[in-house]
């Protein structure tokens, strides 16, 4: 079966977002990142309700109750989960973060990737991209965002963020260009599709 859903988790500064954009351009798949999710939530008048989810923030009591209720049989699923599942069912897509890999786990047409790099590579990337002129400030920003994502993943799924066993593929961009990382993801996609022919 063709793998038509690619979910990408990433350490801050590792290039995961840029790799997702490259993949979208190469495959023609729809690209869903925070900005796209925010736009959809605004269209539906639900942005305020799920801001923590959109920001990948650790759960407040509302989101926590949504997560607990998700495991119980309900006629209608909570919006954050419903949205990811709706997007995944619509058309081939690439979804950045938001625990999409967890939510699509087990679907034959989906796979998840985690992108990481060493700290020095990430500091250099963040300094250049975010116009930060201090290594210390860049490192602090990386650590702060990584911790937020880790807490979000742990509280939302009960799983530890970044552990390879929770992803189909883990890629280190320390010595790879983003184009090369995209090559690897597409090669993995091809191999898994051929394995199921």
ZAVEXMAR-754030 format. One line per field, with one value per residue: residue in one letter; x negated, y negated, z of N, C-alpha, C in turn. Coordinates in Angstrom, 3 decimals. Atoms other than C-alpha are relative to their C-alpha. Example, Ala and Ser with C-alpha at 12.3 -4.5 7.8 and 13.67 -1.06 7.14 Angstrom:
2
residu <- (A;S)
n_px <- (-0.890;0.820)
n_py <- (1.190;1.190)
n_pz <- (0.000;-0.060)
ca_px <- (-12.300;-13.670)
ca_py <- (4.500;1.060)
ca_pz <- (7.800;7.140)
c_px <- (-0.900;0.770)
c_py <- (-1.200;-1.090)
c_pz <- (0.000;0.730)
END
This chain:
197
residu <- (X;X;X;X;X;X;X;X;X;X;X;X;X;X;X;X;X;X;X;X;X;X;X;X;X;X;X;X;X;X;X;X;X;X;X;X;X;X;X;X;X;X;X;X;X;X;X;X;X;X;X;X;X;X;X;X;X;X;X;X;X;X;X;X;X;X;X;X;X;X;X;X;X;X;X;X;X;X;X;X;X;X;X;X;X;X;X;X;X;X;X;X;X;X;X;X;X;X;X;X;X;X;X;X;X;X;X;X;X;X;X;X;X;X;X;X;X;X;X;X;X;X;X;X;X;X;X;X;X;X;X;X;X;X;X;X;X;X;X;X;X;X;X;X;X;X;X;X;X;X;X;X;X;X;X;X;X;X;X;X;X;X;X;X;X;X;X;X;X;X;X;X;X;X;X;X;X;X;X;X;X;X;X;X;X;X;X;X;X;X;X;X;X;X;X;X;X)
n_px <- (-0.838;0.765;0.060;-0.475;0.027;1.324;-0.064;1.375;0.350;1.331;0.647;0.057;1.263;0.542;-0.388;-1.180;-1.017;0.501;-0.054;-1.412;-0.324;0.645;-0.781;-1.278;0.282;0.372;-1.082;-1.277;-0.899;-0.378;0.926;-0.704;0.816;-0.787;-0.734;-1.142;-0.955;-0.611;-0.951;-1.172;-0.706;-0.659;-1.156;-1.043;-0.285;0.421;1.407;0.175;-0.255;1.078;1.254;1.112;0.293;0.623;1.331;0.694;0.252;-0.469;-1.453;-0.696;-1.027;-0.966;0.574;0.203;-1.285;-0.264;0.833;-0.547;-1.281;0.207;0.096;-1.320;-0.873;-0.825;-0.535;0.811;1.309;0.391;0.436;1.382;0.201;-0.894;0.608;1.120;-0.541;-0.716;1.030;0.668;-0.929;-0.403;0.903;1.392;0.426;1.126;-0.473;1.091;-0.250;-1.348;-0.186;-0.723;0.476;-0.714;-1.414;-0.173;0.725;-0.803;-0.574;0.939;0.458;0.695;1.205;0.480;1.437;0.495;1.208;0.810;1.380;0.737;-0.311;0.758;-0.653;-1.286;0.284;0.372;-1.206;-0.935;0.590;-0.144;-1.410;-0.791;0.741;0.459;1.452;0.650;-0.122;-0.705;-1.426;-0.489;-0.086;-1.118;-1.234;-0.095;-0.331;-1.354;-0.979;0.086;-0.665;-1.436;-0.440;0.126;-1.096;-1.235;-0.074;-0.151;-1.317;-1.033;0.018;0.608;1.255;1.121;0.276;1.293;0.495;-0.106;-0.993;-1.328;-0.002;0.429;1.309;0.658;1.042;0.921;0.400;1.279;0.919;-0.795;-0.785;-1.434;-0.349;0.401;-0.929;-1.230;0.298;-0.096;-1.406;-0.672;0.508;-0.701;-1.378;0.025;0.279;-1.144;-1.088;0.357;-0.106;-1.411;-0.627)
n_py <- (1.202;1.248;0.775;1.326;0.898;0.061;0.810;0.368;0.601;0.563;0.854;1.370;0.323;-1.150;0.112;-0.803;0.768;0.206;-1.307;-0.207;0.843;-0.616;-1.196;0.435;0.469;-1.140;-0.982;0.631;-0.233;1.172;0.230;0.517;0.393;0.773;1.082;-0.583;-0.431;1.210;0.516;-0.884;0.210;1.311;-0.175;-0.724;0.717;-0.843;0.234;0.204;-1.246;-0.982;0.724;-0.786;-1.044;0.642;0.447;-1.147;0.348;-0.987;0.117;0.589;-0.928;-0.257;-0.934;-1.262;-0.699;-0.459;-1.172;-1.118;-0.398;-0.559;-1.454;-0.552;0.047;1.202;0.150;0.982;0.147;1.386;0.673;-0.176;-1.337;-0.089;0.778;-0.744;-1.170;0.505;0.395;-1.206;-0.768;0.790;-0.064;-0.179;1.187;0.014;0.680;0.353;-0.002;-0.190;-1.430;-0.618;-1.368;-0.794;-0.074;-0.793;-1.265;-1.171;0.166;-0.559;1.019;1.061;-0.303;1.164;0.266;0.958;0.666;0.526;0.372;0.337;1.335;1.043;0.194;0.647;1.373;0.756;0.143;0.917;1.341;0.532;0.079;0.851;1.262;0.096;0.222;-0.588;-1.461;-0.323;0.252;-1.015;-1.269;0.118;-0.122;-1.414;-0.817;0.359;-0.552;-1.458;-0.418;0.174;-1.093;-1.245;-0.031;-0.156;-1.398;-0.879;0.164;-0.259;-1.393;-0.903;-0.474;0.928;0.666;-0.225;-1.368;-0.586;-1.083;0.551;0.519;-0.981;0.388;1.093;0.556;0.969;0.964;0.640;-0.046;-0.110;1.166;-0.271;-0.727;-1.395;-0.581;-0.259;-1.178;-1.183;-0.230;-0.502;-1.352;-0.842;-0.091;-0.903;-1.358;-0.546;-0.242;-1.216;-1.140;-0.362;-0.237)
n_pz <- (0.000;0.042;-1.242;0.394;-1.157;-0.614;-1.228;-0.352;-1.281;0.193;-0.977;0.492;0.644;0.734;1.406;0.288;0.725;1.362;0.667;0.317;1.160;1.165;0.332;0.576;1.357;0.846;0.131;0.305;-1.132;-0.803;-1.115;-1.172;-1.141;-0.957;0.672;0.715;-1.021;-0.570;0.999;-0.004;-1.270;0.082;0.896;-0.731;-1.241;-1.118;-0.308;-1.437;-0.721;0.121;0.183;-0.533;0.979;1.154;-0.403;-0.591;-1.391;-0.966;-0.128;-1.121;-0.472;1.066;0.960;-0.715;-0.057;1.368;0.240;-0.766;0.593;1.335;-0.092;-0.275;1.173;0.132;1.352;0.721;-0.600;-0.247;1.219;0.437;0.548;1.160;1.078;0.568;0.689;1.180;0.957;0.471;0.840;1.167;1.154;-0.422;-0.743;-0.926;-1.211;-0.899;-1.432;-0.540;-0.301;1.114;0.153;-1.008;0.368;1.226;-0.161;0.346;1.338;0.972;0.947;-0.745;-0.771;-0.746;0.050;-0.985;0.501;-1.105;0.350;-1.216;-0.506;0.703;1.301;-0.238;-0.422;1.202;0.826;-0.652;0.040;1.361;0.419;-0.892;-0.171;-1.385;0.089;-1.168;-0.073;-1.249;0.216;0.940;-0.744;-0.937;0.778;0.397;-1.171;-0.424;0.941;-0.107;-1.241;0.225;0.872;-0.756;-0.981;0.766;0.452;-1.160;-0.608;1.001;0.452;-0.971;0.583;-0.055;1.266;0.622;-0.086;1.338;0.081;0.282;1.363;0.996;0.519;-0.721;0.876;-0.590;1.038;-0.344;1.140;1.223;0.404;-0.103;1.222;-0.194;-0.964;0.757;0.822;-0.856;-0.331;1.199;0.244;-0.973;0.500;1.144;-0.469;-0.744;0.963;0.756;-0.903;-0.175;1.311)
ca_px <- (0.000;-1.227;-2.354;-0.343;-0.692;-4.102;-4.191;-7.298;-8.398;-11.547;-14.002;-14.061;-16.743;-17.198;-15.539;-12.401;-10.091;-12.272;-12.484;-8.688;-8.421;-10.906;-8.909;-5.673;-7.243;-8.646;-5.551;-2.795;-1.311;0.584;-1.579;-0.140;-2.175;-1.134;-0.154;2.092;3.698;4.298;5.970;8.277;9.109;9.905;12.201;14.105;14.074;12.138;8.675;9.094;10.374;7.312;4.516;2.361;2.647;1.792;-1.231;-2.267;-2.014;-1.822;1.821;4.002;6.969;9.225;6.875;6.076;9.760;10.073;7.161;8.668;12.060;10.550;9.947;13.607;16.247;17.892;20.063;17.894;14.148;12.576;11.596;7.775;7.878;10.790;8.931;5.770;7.794;9.918;6.839;5.186;8.297;8.770;5.697;1.970;0.303;-2.676;-1.829;-4.313;-4.287;-1.058;-1.561;-0.203;-2.399;-0.763;2.728;2.139;0.172;1.379;2.679;1.103;0.806;-1.026;-4.501;-6.306;-9.756;-11.772;-14.425;-17.281;-20.810;-23.616;-23.382;-26.137;-24.443;-21.111;-22.580;-24.143;-20.868;-18.756;-21.173;-21.045;-17.319;-15.976;-18.519;-19.936;-23.464;-24.216;-24.982;-23.695;-20.349;-20.005;-20.731;-18.236;-15.545;-16.275;-16.124;-12.919;-11.087;-12.386;-11.160;-7.758;-7.465;-8.663;-6.119;-3.363;-4.156;-4.427;-1.204;0.726;-0.350;-2.122;-5.201;-8.653;-9.323;-12.117;-12.509;-13.164;-10.810;-7.841;-8.791;-9.243;-12.357;-14.831;-17.155;-20.203;-20.762;-24.092;-25.998;-23.169;-21.637;-17.877;-17.633;-19.549;-17.286;-14.274;-15.942;-16.207;-12.561;-11.398;-13.659;-12.163;-8.701;-9.569;-10.996;-8.016;-5.599;-7.479;-7.497;-3.704;-3.107)
ca_py <- (0.000;-3.492;-5.478;-8.677;-10.134;-11.228;-12.459;-14.341;-14.950;-17.020;-18.554;-22.326;-23.451;-20.027;-21.073;-18.959;-21.715;-22.492;-18.778;-18.555;-21.424;-19.752;-16.515;-18.365;-19.987;-16.706;-14.587;-17.141;-16.116;-18.690;-20.241;-20.754;-22.681;-24.934;-27.822;-25.553;-24.071;-27.545;-28.648;-25.603;-26.128;-29.812;-28.843;-26.611;-29.102;-26.710;-28.254;-29.361;-25.977;-24.094;-26.650;-24.365;-21.636;-24.013;-25.299;-21.801;-23.055;-20.734;-20.091;-22.296;-20.769;-21.136;-19.369;-16.755;-15.942;-15.712;-13.254;-11.111;-11.110;-10.144;-6.603;-6.201;-5.363;-8.553;-9.421;-12.387;-12.653;-15.801;-18.366;-18.067;-14.316;-14.558;-17.183;-15.097;-12.017;-14.047;-15.512;-12.103;-10.625;-13.429;-13.261;-12.459;-14.747;-15.605;-16.525;-18.344;-17.503;-17.562;-13.842;-12.967;-9.879;-8.624;-9.384;-7.622;-4.699;-1.413;-2.903;-1.027;-4.191;-6.198;-6.317;-8.581;-10.132;-11.815;-14.345;-15.206;-16.633;-17.379;-20.527;-22.452;-21.934;-23.022;-26.113;-27.223;-26.624;-28.512;-31.448;-31.835;-31.190;-33.076;-35.941;-35.257;-36.595;-34.663;-30.941;-30.912;-32.454;-30.029;-27.063;-28.322;-28.633;-25.113;-23.616;-25.480;-24.379;-20.809;-20.575;-21.909;-19.336;-16.561;-17.453;-17.717;-14.271;-12.665;-14.126;-13.686;-10.102;-8.696;-8.186;-9.731;-12.207;-11.340;-7.674;-5.751;-2.893;-5.242;-6.196;-4.214;-6.141;-8.348;-10.689;-12.579;-15.746;-16.583;-15.547;-15.540;-18.327;-18.699;-17.507;-14.348;-13.771;-14.081;-11.559;-9.084;-9.525;-8.986;-5.930;-4.479;-5.226;-3.384;-0.347;0.028;-0.278;2.403;4.668;4.645;5.183)
ca_pz <- (0.000;-0.798;2.212;1.849;5.361;6.626;10.237;11.325;14.901;15.379;17.772;17.546;15.108;13.495;10.226;10.534;9.317;6.291;5.468;5.636;3.163;0.815;0.979;0.251;-2.801;-4.097;-3.487;-4.057;-0.699;1.395;4.127;7.596;10.146;13.012;10.715;8.660;11.772;13.217;9.976;10.037;13.715;13.048;10.171;12.580;15.449;17.680;17.919;21.543;22.626;21.450;21.668;23.824;21.224;18.373;20.322;21.477;25.044;28.047;28.799;30.892;32.682;29.625;27.237;29.877;30.242;26.452;26.342;29.089;27.419;24.080;25.313;26.194;23.595;22.364;19.405;18.496;19.077;20.536;17.928;18.032;17.395;15.007;12.972;12.528;11.595;9.198;7.506;7.261;5.630;3.088;0.862;0.908;3.442;5.600;9.194;11.404;15.104;17.165;17.998;14.550;14.392;17.562;16.271;12.936;14.343;12.947;9.710;6.805;4.724;7.423;8.924;11.361;11.342;14.088;13.037;15.397;15.359;17.783;19.870;18.065;14.703;16.134;17.821;14.527;12.700;15.237;15.385;11.592;11.138;14.160;13.962;17.428;17.987;21.180;21.385;24.956;23.943;21.040;23.310;25.879;23.205;21.939;25.424;26.260;23.098;23.337;26.922;25.922;23.138;25.440;28.130;25.537;24.122;27.557;28.912;25.679;24.883;27.943;25.742;25.916;23.123;20.703;21.622;18.415;19.302;18.873;15.301;12.115;11.137;13.015;11.080;12.359;10.324;11.970;8.839;6.285;4.256;4.493;0.891;1.786;4.791;2.489;0.161;3.042;3.998;0.436;0.112;3.292;1.903;-1.324;0.475;2.798;-0.088;-2.035;1.006;1.064;-2.655)
c_px <- (-0.869;0.076;0.345;0.085;-1.383;0.084;-1.426;-0.057;-1.423;-0.489;-0.080;-1.386;-0.598;0.378;1.242;1.050;-0.414;0.050;1.436;0.420;-0.615;0.796;1.327;-0.201;-0.276;1.175;1.308;1.028;0.339;-0.939;0.747;-1.001;0.866;0.839;1.245;1.077;0.730;1.048;1.276;0.821;0.751;1.249;1.179;0.346;-0.451;-1.435;-0.242;0.123;-1.200;-1.364;-1.203;-0.410;-0.727;-1.439;-0.874;-0.426;0.389;1.460;0.448;1.130;1.004;-0.543;-0.223;1.291;0.391;-0.780;0.534;1.278;-0.172;-0.013;1.343;0.883;0.865;0.502;-0.880;-1.326;-0.301;-0.673;-1.464;-0.235;0.816;-0.634;-1.135;0.512;0.737;-0.986;-0.660;0.879;0.307;-0.852;-1.413;-0.523;-1.247;0.458;-1.179;0.461;1.411;0.330;0.749;-0.438;0.678;1.453;0.248;-0.692;0.925;0.686;-1.033;-0.577;-0.805;-1.320;-0.517;-1.523;-0.346;-1.333;-0.746;-1.390;-0.746;0.222;-0.734;0.616;1.294;-0.186;-0.329;1.220;0.954;-0.540;0.205;1.463;0.793;-0.682;-0.368;-1.525;-0.776;0.222;0.802;1.511;0.602;0.170;1.181;1.334;0.232;0.464;1.435;1.059;-0.021;0.730;1.515;0.548;-0.037;1.145;1.333;0.184;0.286;1.407;1.123;0.108;-0.486;-1.336;-1.080;-0.326;-1.395;-0.545;0.272;1.074;1.403;0.123;-0.441;-1.416;-0.535;-1.180;-0.802;-0.489;-1.318;-0.931;0.735;0.626;1.470;0.493;-0.346;0.923;1.330;-0.176;0.185;1.450;0.750;-0.478;0.665;1.451;0.082;-0.198;1.192;1.188;-0.279;0.147;1.424;0.734;0.435)
c_py <- (-1.247;-0.718;-1.449;-0.993;0.087;-0.951;-0.258;-0.666;-0.517;-0.760;-1.398;-0.279;1.137;-0.022;0.772;-0.722;-0.208;1.299;0.322;-0.801;0.556;1.220;-0.375;-0.445;1.167;0.947;-0.608;0.209;-1.328;-0.092;-0.661;-0.255;-0.843;-1.075;0.528;0.448;-1.194;-0.556;0.838;-0.211;-1.330;0.093;0.627;-0.651;0.744;-0.256;-0.133;1.274;0.929;-0.648;0.800;1.094;-0.589;-0.410;1.129;-0.327;1.178;-0.275;-0.819;0.950;0.343;1.042;1.363;0.799;0.517;1.278;1.222;0.520;0.663;1.525;0.653;-0.087;-1.254;-0.084;-0.935;-0.192;-1.471;-0.598;0.241;1.353;0.172;-0.706;0.768;1.201;-0.401;-0.364;1.229;0.804;-0.710;0.242;0.237;-1.269;0.261;-0.823;-0.212;0.034;0.364;1.461;0.735;1.442;0.949;0.221;0.843;1.358;1.183;-0.109;0.458;-1.053;-1.121;0.500;-1.281;-0.050;-0.943;-0.538;-0.612;-0.358;-0.328;-1.477;-1.101;-0.315;-0.775;-1.458;-0.868;-0.262;-1.036;-1.432;-0.634;-0.237;-1.009;-1.336;-0.243;-0.116;0.561;1.511;0.415;-0.194;1.049;1.341;-0.017;0.177;1.452;0.859;-0.253;0.634;1.521;0.513;-0.113;1.147;1.338;0.147;0.228;1.451;0.939;-0.083;0.377;1.479;0.998;0.546;-1.069;-0.508;0.362;1.410;0.735;1.073;-0.505;-0.565;1.104;-0.275;-1.178;-0.472;-1.068;-0.928;-0.715;-0.081;0.172;-1.344;0.357;0.749;1.480;0.707;0.328;1.215;1.287;0.349;0.582;1.404;0.987;0.226;1.025;1.450;0.620;0.273;1.290;1.249;0.495;0.224;1.457)
c_pz <- (0.000;1.340;-0.336;1.153;0.627;1.194;0.470;1.374;-0.133;1.216;-0.597;-0.572;-0.803;-1.473;-0.377;-0.816;-1.453;-0.797;-0.396;-1.228;-1.286;-0.460;-0.663;-1.451;-0.938;-0.267;-0.487;1.106;0.684;1.203;1.153;1.123;0.928;-0.683;-0.709;0.992;0.614;-0.951;-0.021;1.262;-0.007;-0.871;0.742;1.333;1.234;0.442;1.503;0.799;0.008;-0.172;0.498;-0.976;-1.217;0.306;0.523;1.433;0.884;0.341;1.203;0.363;-1.096;-0.971;0.648;0.047;-1.375;-0.271;0.740;-0.638;-1.360;0.036;0.295;-1.235;-0.001;-1.429;-0.822;0.728;0.243;-1.227;-0.375;-0.672;-1.277;-1.200;-0.672;-0.790;-1.277;-1.106;-0.625;-0.957;-1.319;-1.230;0.501;0.674;0.835;1.191;0.934;1.453;0.407;0.272;-1.105;-0.226;0.966;-0.429;-1.250;0.094;-0.314;-1.349;-1.036;-0.942;0.671;0.584;0.641;0.014;1.148;-0.497;1.181;-0.510;1.284;0.351;-0.755;-1.357;0.167;0.426;-1.219;-0.876;0.578;-0.014;-1.374;-0.358;0.816;0.301;1.461;-0.030;1.186;0.012;1.218;-0.158;-0.929;0.713;0.962;-0.727;-0.424;1.172;0.471;-0.916;0.025;1.237;-0.130;-0.837;0.732;1.000;-0.688;-0.417;1.174;0.579;-0.953;-0.352;1.048;-0.488;0.114;-1.398;-0.508;0.094;-1.310;-0.109;-0.307;-1.422;-0.956;-0.490;0.809;-0.841;0.728;-1.111;0.315;-1.206;-1.329;-0.343;0.143;-1.238;0.133;0.987;-0.675;-0.907;0.811;0.324;-1.193;-0.360;0.954;-0.441;-1.133;0.445;0.726;-0.908;-0.786;0.858;0.164;-1.334;-0.137)
END
